[in-house]
Amino acid sequence: MQKQHSLSKNQQIILDLIVKSSEPLKAYSILFNVQKKGINAPLQVYRALDKLVEIGKIHKIESRNAFIACQNSSCQISKATAFSICESCENVSEISNSKLSKYLANFADEAGMKYNKYNLEFFGLCKKCK
Protein backbone atom coordinates (compact mmCIF):
# COMPACT_ATOMS: atom_id res chain seq x y z
CA MET A 1 0.00 0.00 0.00
CA GLN A 2 1.44 3.36 -1.00
CA LYS A 3 2.04 5.87 1.75
CA GLN A 4 -0.04 9.02 1.38
CA HIS A 5 1.98 12.16 0.76
CA SER A 6 0.49 15.60 1.02
CA LEU A 7 1.41 17.52 -2.08
CA SER A 8 2.38 21.16 -2.24
CA LYS A 9 0.24 23.47 -4.38
CA ASN A 10 2.82 23.37 -7.20
CA GLN A 11 3.14 19.58 -7.04
CA GLN A 12 -0.64 19.18 -7.23
CA ILE A 13 -0.96 21.59 -10.19
CA ILE A 14 1.80 19.76 -12.09
CA LEU A 15 0.48 16.29 -11.20
CA ASP A 16 -3.01 17.27 -12.42
CA LEU A 17 -1.56 18.47 -15.73
CA ILE A 18 0.46 15.26 -16.25
CA VAL A 19 -2.50 13.03 -15.30
CA LYS A 20 -4.75 14.80 -17.84
CA SER A 21 -2.16 14.61 -20.63
CA SER A 22 -2.53 11.90 -23.26
CA GLU A 23 1.24 11.84 -23.81
CA PRO A 24 4.46 12.25 -21.81
CA LEU A 25 5.24 15.92 -21.10
CA LYS A 26 8.61 17.65 -21.14
CA ALA A 27 9.51 20.04 -18.31
CA TYR A 28 9.35 23.20 -20.44
CA SER A 29 5.99 22.17 -21.87
CA ILE A 30 4.79 21.74 -18.29
CA LEU A 31 6.20 25.16 -17.38
CA PHE A 32 4.40 26.77 -20.34
CA ASN A 33 1.11 25.15 -19.27
CA VAL A 34 1.29 26.14 -15.59
CA GLN A 35 2.47 29.74 -15.87
CA LYS A 36 -1.12 31.02 -15.61
CA LYS A 37 -1.32 29.24 -12.25
CA GLY A 38 1.67 31.11 -10.82
CA ILE A 39 4.49 28.66 -11.51
CA ASN A 40 6.96 30.76 -13.48
CA ALA A 41 10.45 29.37 -12.85
CA PRO A 42 11.93 26.19 -14.33
CA LEU A 43 13.34 25.38 -10.89
CA GLN A 44 9.80 25.30 -9.43
CA VAL A 45 8.79 22.77 -12.08
CA TYR A 46 11.90 20.61 -11.64
CA ARG A 47 11.53 20.54 -7.84
CA ALA A 48 7.91 19.43 -8.14
CA LEU A 49 8.78 16.82 -10.79
CA ASP A 50 11.62 15.41 -8.67
CA LYS A 51 9.32 15.04 -5.66
CA LEU A 52 6.50 13.49 -7.71
CA VAL A 53 8.96 10.95 -9.17
CA GLU A 54 10.38 10.25 -5.71
CA ILE A 55 6.96 9.43 -4.25
CA GLY A 56 5.91 7.36 -7.27
CA LYS A 57 3.11 9.57 -8.62
CA ILE A 58 4.85 10.07 -11.97
CA HIS A 59 7.67 8.42 -13.89
CA LYS A 60 10.37 9.87 -16.10
CA ILE A 61 10.69 8.44 -19.61
CA GLU A 62 14.47 8.83 -19.91
CA SER A 63 14.69 8.45 -23.71
CA ARG A 64 12.12 11.22 -24.18
CA ASN A 65 13.23 13.35 -21.20
CA ALA A 66 9.53 13.54 -20.42
CA PHE A 67 7.15 12.67 -17.59
CA ILE A 68 4.08 10.45 -17.42
CA ALA A 69 1.57 9.73 -14.64
CA CYS A 70 1.93 6.40 -12.89
CA GLN A 71 -0.73 4.17 -14.46
CA ASN A 72 -0.34 1.30 -12.01
CA SER A 73 -2.16 1.82 -8.71
CA SER A 74 -0.13 -0.97 -7.12
CA CYS A 75 3.12 0.65 -8.20
CA GLN A 76 4.98 0.62 -4.91
CA ILE A 77 8.55 1.08 -6.04
CA SER A 78 9.14 4.33 -7.89
CA LYS A 79 12.72 3.16 -8.50
CA ALA A 80 11.52 0.23 -10.61
CA THR A 81 9.64 1.05 -13.78
CA ALA A 82 9.29 -0.39 -17.26
CA PHE A 83 7.57 1.11 -20.29
CA SER A 84 6.61 0.07 -23.79
CA ILE A 85 7.05 2.82 -26.37
CA CYS A 86 5.66 2.62 -29.89
CA GLU A 87 8.27 3.71 -32.42
CA SER A 88 5.55 4.84 -34.82
CA CYS A 89 2.86 6.71 -32.85
CA GLU A 90 5.09 7.20 -29.76
CA ASN A 91 2.37 5.91 -27.42
CA VAL A 92 3.88 5.13 -24.01
CA SER A 93 2.40 2.69 -21.53
CA GLU A 94 3.62 1.46 -18.19
CA ILE A 95 4.33 -2.26 -18.05
CA SER A 96 2.89 -4.06 -15.06
CA ASN A 97 4.19 -7.62 -15.20
CA SER A 98 4.77 -9.59 -12.01
CA LYS A 99 7.19 -12.05 -13.69
CA LEU A 100 9.35 -9.18 -14.98
CA SER A 101 9.22 -7.38 -11.62
CA LYS A 102 10.15 -10.54 -9.71
CA TYR A 103 13.00 -11.34 -12.12
CA LEU A 104 14.45 -7.83 -11.96
CA ALA A 105 14.09 -7.59 -8.16
CA ASN A 106 16.44 -10.56 -7.87
CA PHE A 107 18.68 -9.73 -10.82
CA ALA A 108 22.41 -9.42 -10.27
CA ASP A 109 25.03 -9.22 -13.02
CA GLU A 110 28.17 -11.37 -13.43
CA ALA A 111 30.20 -8.94 -11.31
CA GLY A 112 27.76 -9.46 -8.44
CA MET A 113 26.17 -6.02 -8.74
CA LYS A 114 22.70 -6.05 -7.16
CA TYR A 115 20.48 -3.33 -8.60
CA ASN A 116 18.12 -1.29 -6.46
CA LYS A 117 16.84 1.03 -9.20
CA TYR A 118 15.93 0.64 -12.85
CA ASN A 119 14.01 2.36 -15.60
CA LEU A 120 13.47 0.11 -18.61
CA GLU A 121 12.11 1.20 -21.95
CA PHE A 122 11.05 -1.34 -24.56
CA PHE A 123 10.61 -0.09 -28.14
CA GLY A 124 8.43 -1.69 -30.81
CA LEU A 125 5.14 -1.24 -32.60
CA CYS A 126 1.79 -1.16 -30.79
CA LYS A 127 -1.22 -3.17 -32.03
CA LYS A 128 -2.57 -0.11 -33.87
CA CYS A 129 0.68 0.52 -35.79
CA LYS A 130 1.65 -3.09 -36.66
Phi and psi restraints in degrees (value plus and minus 20) as a CYANA .aco file:
   2 GLN   PHI     -96.5   -56.5
   2 GLN   PSI     115.4   155.4
   3 LYS   PHI     -88.6   -48.6
   3 LYS   PSI     118.6   158.6
   4 GLN   PHI     -98.2   -58.2
   4 GLN   PSI     111.5   151.5
   5 HIS   PHI    -136.5   -96.5
   5 HIS   PSI     115.7   155.7
   6 SER   PHI    -105.8   -65.8
   6 SER   PSI     109.8   149.8
   7 LEU   PHI    -112.0   -72.0
   7 LEU   PSI     126.6   166.6
   8 SER   PHI     -91.8   -51.8
   8 SER   PSI     147.8   187.8
   9 LYS   PHI     -76.9   -36.9
   9 LYS   PSI     -67.6   -27.6
  10 ASN   PHI     -83.0   -43.0
  10 ASN   PSI     -62.9   -22.9
  11 GLN   PHI     -81.1   -41.1
  11 GLN   PSI     -62.4   -22.4
  12 GLN   PHI     -86.3   -46.3
  12 GLN   PSI     -62.2   -22.2
  13 ILE   PHI     -80.6   -40.6
  13 ILE   PSI     -66.0   -26.0
  14 ILE   PHI     -90.1   -50.1
  14 ILE   PSI     -60.6   -20.6
  15 LEU   PHI     -81.0   -41.0
  15 LEU   PSI     -65.5   -25.5
  16 ASP   PHI     -78.1   -38.1
  16 ASP   PSI     -62.1   -22.1
  17 LEU   PHI     -83.2   -43.2
  17 LEU   PSI     -65.6   -25.6
  18 ILE   PHI     -87.0   -47.0
  18 ILE   PSI     -60.9   -20.9
  19 VAL   PHI     -81.9   -41.9
  19 VAL   PSI     -58.9   -18.9
  20 LYS   PHI     -97.2   -57.2
  20 LYS   PSI     -37.8     2.2
  21 SER   PHI     -94.0   -54.0
  21 SER   PSI     122.6   162.6
  22 SER   PHI    -108.7   -68.7
  22 SER   PSI     -22.7    17.3
  23 GLU   PHI    -164.9  -124.9
  23 GLU   PSI     141.5   181.5
  24 PRO   PHI     -80.2   -40.2
  24 PRO   PSI     122.1   162.1
  25 LEU   PHI    -132.3   -92.3
  25 LEU   PSI     118.4   158.4
  26 LYS   PHI    -104.1   -64.1
  26 LYS   PSI     136.7   176.7
  27 ALA   PHI     -76.5   -36.5
  27 ALA   PSI     -63.1   -23.1
  28 TYR   PHI     -93.7   -53.7
  28 TYR   PSI     -46.7    -6.7
  29 SER   PHI     -88.8   -48.8
  29 SER   PSI     -60.1   -20.1
  30 ILE   PHI     -81.6   -41.6
  30 ILE   PSI     -68.0   -28.0
  31 LEU   PHI     -75.5   -35.5
  31 LEU   PSI     -67.3   -27.3
  32 PHE   PHI     -77.7   -37.7
  32 PHE   PSI     -60.1   -20.1
  33 ASN   PHI     -99.2   -59.2
  33 ASN   PSI     -35.7     4.3
  34 VAL   PHI    -131.0   -91.0
  34 VAL   PSI     -18.6    21.4
  35 GLN   PHI     -80.1   -40.1
  35 GLN   PSI     -56.2   -16.2
  36 LYS   PHI     -85.7   -45.7
  36 LYS   PSI     -38.6     1.4
  37 LYS   PHI    -117.5   -77.5
  37 LYS   PSI      -8.8    31.2
  38 GLY   PHI      73.7   113.7
  38 GLY   PSI     -15.0    25.0
  39 ILE   PHI    -119.0   -79.0
  39 ILE   PSI      85.9   125.9
  40 ASN   PHI    -133.3   -93.3
  40 ASN   PSI     -34.6     5.4
  41 ALA   PHI    -128.6   -88.6
  41 ALA   PSI     117.7   157.7
  42 PRO   PHI     -72.9   -32.9
  42 PRO   PSI     -57.6   -17.6
  43 LEU   PHI     -80.9   -40.9
  43 LEU   PSI     -56.9   -16.9
  44 GLN   PHI     -82.2   -42.2
  44 GLN   PSI     -61.2   -21.2
  45 VAL   PHI     -87.4   -47.4
  45 VAL   PSI     -68.5   -28.5
  46 TYR   PHI     -82.6   -42.6
  46 TYR   PSI     -59.2   -19.2
  47 ARG   PHI     -81.7   -41.7
  47 ARG   PSI     -65.7   -25.7
  48 ALA   PHI     -84.6   -44.6
  48 ALA   PSI     -63.4   -23.4
  49 LEU   PHI     -81.4   -41.4
  49 LEU   PSI     -65.6   -25.6
  50 ASP   PHI     -77.4   -37.4
  50 ASP   PSI     -64.5   -24.5
  51 LYS   PHI     -87.6   -47.6
  51 LYS   PSI     -62.3   -22.3
  52 LEU   PHI     -84.6   -44.6
  52 LEU   PSI     -55.4   -15.4
  53 VAL   PHI     -87.6   -47.6
  53 VAL   PSI     -66.1   -26.1
  54 GLU   PHI     -77.7   -37.7
  54 GLU   PSI     -59.2   -19.2
  55 ILE   PHI    -112.2   -72.2
  55 ILE   PSI     -16.2    23.8
  56 GLY   PHI      61.5   101.5
  56 GLY   PSI      -4.9    35.1
  57 LYS   PHI     -99.2   -59.2
  57 LYS   PSI     -51.6   -11.6
  58 ILE   PHI    -154.7  -114.7
  58 ILE   PSI     145.6   185.6
  59 HIS   PHI    -148.0  -108.0
  59 HIS   PSI     132.2   172.2
  60 LYS   PHI    -118.6   -78.6
  60 LYS   PSI     108.9   148.9
  61 ILE   PHI    -110.7   -70.7
  61 ILE   PSI      80.2   120.2
  62 GLU   PHI     -77.9   -37.9
  62 GLU   PSI     -64.4   -24.4
  63 SER   PHI     -85.8   -45.8
  63 SER   PSI     -43.4    -3.4
  64 ARG   PHI    -123.5   -83.5
  64 ARG   PSI     -28.7    11.3
  65 ASN   PHI      29.8    69.8
  65 ASN   PSI      27.0    67.0
  66 ALA   PHI    -156.6  -116.6
  66 ALA   PSI     148.7   188.7
  67 PHE   PHI    -143.9  -103.9
  67 PHE   PSI     124.7   164.7
  68 ILE   PHI    -156.8  -116.8
  68 ILE   PSI     127.4   167.4
  69 ALA   PHI     -88.8   -48.8
  69 ALA   PSI     125.9   165.9
  70 CYS   PHI     -85.8   -45.8
  70 CYS   PSI     106.2   146.2
  71 GLN   PHI    -121.1   -81.1
  71 GLN   PSI     -18.8    21.2
  72 ASN   PHI    -136.5   -96.5
  72 ASN   PSI      85.7   125.7
  73 SER   PHI     -83.6   -43.6
  73 SER   PSI     -40.6    -0.6
  74 SER   PHI    -116.6   -76.6
  74 SER   PSI      -6.0    34.0
  75 CYS   PHI     -89.3   -49.3
  75 CYS   PSI      84.4   124.4
  76 GLN   PHI    -123.2   -83.2
  76 GLN   PSI     -38.8     1.2
  77 ILE   PHI    -136.4   -96.4
  77 ILE   PSI      83.5   123.5
  78 SER   PHI     -90.5   -50.5
  78 SER   PSI     -32.2     7.8
  79 LYS   PHI    -108.4   -68.4
  79 LYS   PSI     -19.1    20.9
  80 ALA   PHI    -152.5  -112.5
  80 ALA   PSI      79.0   119.0
  81 THR   PHI    -155.7  -115.7
  81 THR   PSI     131.0   171.0
  82 ALA   PHI    -160.4  -120.4
  82 ALA   PSI     121.8   161.8
  83 PHE   PHI    -154.1  -114.1
  83 PHE   PSI     129.4   169.4
  84 SER   PHI    -128.1   -88.1
  84 SER   PSI     114.1   154.1
  85 ILE   PHI    -146.8  -106.8
  85 ILE   PSI     102.9   142.9
  86 CYS   PHI     -96.9   -56.9
  86 CYS   PSI     107.5   147.5
  87 GLU   PHI     -94.6   -54.6
  87 GLU   PSI     -33.2     6.8
  88 SER   PHI    -116.1   -76.1
  88 SER   PSI     -82.7   -42.7
  89 CYS   PHI    -112.2   -72.2
  89 CYS   PSI     -25.4    14.6
  90 GLU   PHI      44.1    84.1
  90 GLU   PSI       0.4    40.4
  91 ASN   PHI     -84.3   -44.3
  91 ASN   PSI     115.8   155.8
  92 VAL   PHI    -138.3   -98.3
  92 VAL   PSI     111.0   151.0
  93 SER   PHI    -155.6  -115.6
  93 SER   PSI     126.8   166.8
  94 GLU   PHI     -98.1   -58.1
  94 GLU   PSI     115.0   155.0
  95 ILE   PHI    -113.0   -73.0
  95 ILE   PSI     104.5   144.5
  96 SER   PHI    -137.2   -97.2
  96 SER   PSI      78.6   118.6
  97 ASN   PHI    -157.0  -117.0
  97 ASN   PSI      93.0   133.0
  98 SER   PHI     -84.0   -44.0
  98 SER   PSI     -55.0   -15.0
  99 LYS   PHI     -84.3   -44.3
  99 LYS   PSI     -64.6   -24.6
 100 LEU   PHI     -83.5   -43.5
 100 LEU   PSI     -65.7   -25.7
 101 SER   PHI     -81.0   -41.0
 101 SER   PSI     -64.4   -24.4
 102 LYS   PHI     -84.2   -44.2
 102 LYS   PSI     -65.1   -25.1
 103 TYR   PHI     -79.7   -39.7
 103 TYR   PSI     -68.7   -28.7
 104 LEU   PHI     -90.2   -50.2
 104 LEU   PSI     -50.6   -10.6
 105 ALA   PHI     -83.5   -43.5
 105 ALA   PSI     -49.5    -9.5
 106 ASN   PHI    -124.8   -84.8
 106 ASN   PSI     -15.6    24.4
 107 PHE   PHI     -93.4   -53.4
 107 PHE   PSI     112.6   152.6
 108 ALA   PHI    -157.6  -117.6
 108 ALA   PSI     122.6   162.6
 109 ASP   PHI    -104.6   -64.6
 109 ASP   PSI    -199.9  -159.9
 110 GLU   PHI     -80.0   -40.0
 110 GLU   PSI     -49.0    -9.0
 111 ALA   PHI    -102.1   -62.1
 111 ALA   PSI     -20.5    19.5
 112 GLY   PHI      67.9   107.9
 112 GLY   PSI     -12.9    27.1
 113 MET   PHI     -88.5   -48.5
 113 MET   PSI     104.3   144.3
 114 LYS   PHI    -121.6   -81.6
 114 LYS   PSI     106.3   146.3
 115 TYR   PHI    -113.8   -73.8
 115 TYR   PSI     116.5   156.5
 116 ASN   PHI    -134.5   -94.5
 116 ASN   PSI     -15.3    24.7
 117 LYS   PHI    -175.0  -135.0
 117 LYS   PSI     115.4   155.4
 118 TYR   PHI    -173.7  -133.7
 118 TYR   PSI     136.1   176.1
 119 ASN   PHI    -162.5  -122.5
 119 ASN   PSI      78.8   118.8
 120 LEU   PHI    -117.7   -77.7
 120 LEU   PSI     123.1   163.1
 121 GLU   PHI    -152.1  -112.1
 121 GLU   PSI      99.8   139.8
 122 PHE   PHI    -123.8   -83.8
 122 PHE   PSI     111.3   151.3
 123 PHE   PHI    -131.9   -91.9
 123 PHE   PSI     118.1   158.1
 124 GLY   PHI    -194.7  -154.7
 124 GLY   PSI    -174.7  -134.7
 125 LEU   PHI    -137.5   -97.5
 125 LEU   PSI     111.4   151.4
 126 CYS   PHI     -92.5   -52.5
 126 CYS   PSI     150.8   190.8
 127 LYS   PHI     -75.4   -35.4
 127 LYS   PSI     -60.4   -20.4
 128 LYS   PHI     -84.1   -44.1
 128 LYS   PSI     -56.5   -16.5
 129 CYS   PHI    -114.8   -74.8
 129 CYS   PSI     -28.8    11.2
